[in-house]
Amino acid sequence: MITVLAVHFAVAAVAPFLFRAWGRNAFYALAAVPAASFAWLLFQHGAVYSDAGAVSEVFPWIPGLDLEFAFRLDPLAWVMSLLVLGVGALVLVYCARYFSPKDQDLGGFGAQFLAFAGVMFGLVIADDLLLLFIFWELTTILSYLLIGFARTRLAARRSALQALMVTTAGGLAMLVGLIMLGHSAGTYRISAILAQAPTLISGPTGAIVAAAVVLILVGAISKSALVPFHFWLPGAMAAPTPVSAYLHAAAMVKAGIYLVARLAPGFSDTAYWQVIVLGLGLATMLVGGYRALRQTDIKLILAYGTVSQLGFLTMVVGLGTPDAALAGLAMLLAHGLFKATLFLVVGIIDHQSGTRDIRQLSGVFQSSRALGIVAGIGAASMAGVPLLAGFVAKESVLEAFVHHASDGEAWSMVVLVGIVLGSILTFAYSARFMWGAFAVKPGIERTTFKAVKPSFLAAPAFLSLLSVVCGLWPAPVDVWVQPYAALFASTARDAGTPAEQAGHLALWHGFTPALGLTALTFALGLAMYFGRNLVARAQSFVPGWIDGDRIYQLTIGALDDTAVWITGRTQRGSLYFYLAVILSMAFALPLTAMVLAGKPLPENLYFIDPYSPLQPVVGAGIVIGALAAVKANKRFLAVLMVSVTGYGIALMFALQGAPDLALTQMLVETIILVAFVLAMRSLPAELRDRTGGKYRVIRVIIGAAFGVTMVFAAIHAMGARVAVPVSLEFPRLAYEGGGGLNIVNVTLVDIRAWDTFGEISVLALAATGVASLIFVRGRGDRIRLSETIAEGSVGRQVAVDPGSREAAALAISRKFAASARDAWIVAGRTLAPERRSIIFEVVTRLIFHSLIIFSLYLLLAGHNLPGGGFAGGLTAGLALAIRYLAGGRFELREATPVGAGTLLGIGLATAAASGVVPLLLGGQVFQTAIIELWLPVFGDIKFVTSTIFDIGVYIVVIGLVLDVLRSLGSEIDEHFEEQRTAPAEDQPSDDQPSDAAPAAAQMQEPVGVPAETAAKGQG
């Protein structure tokens, strides 16, 4: 089973390349995947229907969280898989002739469709609640993409978003129910939960289980478009017709029906099951049938017909009796066959005539009798005409509900009457479909209809043939569904009630009440068809506002208006207001909790460490720095004072015996200081518009209250500990499991590797966010083209844009270099004289390489000594910052041949690889291996593979710092230069020099290369 899923996803991944090579014929290659899977499924029949009753596969995923890939192929999943894979293969074959060779993005469409089929197969075989939910949501995402395939059409985008919102909302409710059910059962394995269902319902968790089942049903009815969520499915008709055919016949909407069928053997006796399943199912059947009779688009007739049939199916599979279960699965298969047939026929009509409007279609049957016959078989099966699969299944359904109504309850009789009314509407809209699509209509010009090629008609013709075969010979289907129906009989025996056995599927059961109801259905259905004008006039009296889609739009509009109102009163653009709200809640809630708890402060409390006499001195410095930051009237002074508090905290860490934390805090504080100073160049030097008067008092109160509350919250938290701290085990775990003596670093790269991987991912996202706010055309990693700039007799390859200002500046700066063969910090000569510092350049030459080597030392030594990838990356970043400050933005480009985005990607990939490789070798994700070996010269080496993860952290941090330097440094420098050179560029001089000199002359003001100096250098 896992192989089938893997093949679907693997071929979907390469589908765009297949379409690029073969065009639309690549659909045949994609169709081979579900077709081969269908063949494999047939070979599993013996194992599925053996005494074992199922085929299972389980693969551990995250054992600590009891997450696993658990798959189970039982009779219900096997029957559903027949539909999913078989119809999927035929629809893909149909796509090869439905789409034009000129259609765009067929590769993406084919990939999404094949992945959709794989996800549906995964959903029906999933034996874990959380795994089922993952596949459930994947169907939502893929259906959103497929429905919105025509991205340029507003209707397609709107319908796709509507389907996404409705089904996602139901899915979230369902997730809560799944978690409640799994927690109550003590397992998330579906087969195990169903086995203990009677105990769960009658036990102490019965109320919780009933609530969980209701929430799960909310997800099912939203996915299967039952009232009140029925409106999204007709809107999804904006999708291409093959998508509609698969969506309605075998995927997406059938997921909700499958979920009801899966849970029914165990939970159909819960408190609200029958009310929801039968009540909403009946309402949906009647509403869908009524709406189908109002449509003039043949595709919408079928869409509302599907809504009606979904309500019908929900009632049958959810009734909870053996004969209803038998009839329900039979009806599920029959519906898949005739609905796929009819939608594919609609696609052909639309493709060959250019319209689906019954007011324009006329004489299509005369133009294509084969197509009319295929459609007639599908419509007749949908109406329940004898000799077809739909008739056999519907007779069994009516028999089940007649038997259910025989108990004499009024509700059971109401349900039976409702089903008969719904069946009458089904017959009427089936006849309306055939008349609207194929009949000759008086007063309407005959529709121009191109001949249908056999390859185009093959898929619907084969499906209609199956409807005939399953109607005349229902025995195989009966064998397939009997084991599922037997589950309800065994449930009844377990509950101590008489076991009711299911009947059998047959073409003829004799003269039964069900047959009489069928005859009544035909008679009244024909009457509605022939009296369609009278029916239309009656429907015209129904107010237009009674429409699910309109109610949805009004609801969304009201939510938008409410959101705008709330946003206008909360998002006021005032930083003071935001901080006041956040900090007020941050101290009010903990303070209230501590007061209500009424617990005393812990004993042996002291405010100054007696073994650290420098602690009060450092503390006083932190307080002075904080107060000075508040009182500062200039931005730079305020930031500097904030850094004083940061460096003071680093010193406090060092005094308390935490050198790793102290080192990291110091490096972080330094990088932040550099970033702030660079960013402040675009801001006024002075702090203006300060809050004064009563607001200043409020700010002081809020700030002081927050600080005091956090102090006492920390004291209470330390005093509330009753268990042994988990950190006491860290030294042993770090050495024995992580192979290192540095507890902090081993914790980050081994014990808490998942957390650290998430954190470096956030760093990459933050760097991308900063870059996207600053850069307009790209990240600024490299200049676009490459050209060799002559340096005397030596040529050097530099990534520059020929003729650009950058090329001219670098060319001139290299002419002044002491050594053309080995120029270093040459870009410093492009700085304006007032910005250059020879001392700083000399110091940079002395310490840059040392800092890089020291950063590598911190990286490699961090497993046993203070340091690690984070500290090492920050140190290397500081080295790049020094290089930038010494030589400007051109020097930064010279110092970093690899772009920031590339570094971030390499770092994340390295960290991810260190987690995936152990899994491929049979271990766990991010599992560490300790390798001890002896090497010449180096001697005994103890290498821990988590160092590779640390290298990834190191590279990511360098990429982050580089992105900040290029965003807040280089890019802002370039903006300043453009602003200062704009007037000169607008008024060019008559005697302006040519070639590279013009660019250098334009740059002489911002970059500080005076014209006379340039002339001397050239002379």
Order of alpha helices (4+ residues) and beta strands (2+ residues): alpha-alpha-alpha-beta-beta-alpha-alpha-alpha-alpha-alpha-alpha-alpha-alpha-alpha-alpha-alpha-alpha-alpha-alpha-alpha-alpha-alpha-alpha-alpha-alpha-alpha-alpha-alpha-alpha-alpha-alpha-alpha-alpha-alpha-beta-beta-alpha-alpha-alpha-alpha-beta-beta-alpha-alpha-alpha-alpha
